[in-house]
Amino acid sequence: MAGATVPYMDLGQLGHRERSILALERRGFPGPGAKERAIREELGLAPVRYYQLLNALLDDPRALAADPVTVNRLRRVRETRRTER
């Protein structure tokens, strides 16, 4: 089935919000509340919604193509946390 297309998946570039989420994940934060504050102030999202979007973004092939280092790092973190439960 080589060359088949998936009609429901947009293989275009990431949108502004998705790129902003990945950019935020590349940054370091000095304390536990600093990241949540940045999420609210810079993206206008509640932290819970942010993490829902981030989790979905980690499974998006466009995100992997756009920022493989960040996406692969976050996938490893996610998998480690899942196995610890």
HUGIQUI-V438329 format. One record per pair of residues at least 24 apart in sequence whose C-alpha atoms are under 7 Angstrom apart, sorted by the first residue. I is the first residue (numbers start at 1). J is the second residue. Records with the same first field share a line. If there is no record, write none. Layout:
BEGIN
I=J ; J
END
This chain:
BEGIN
11=62
13=62
14=62 ; 63
21=54
26=70
END
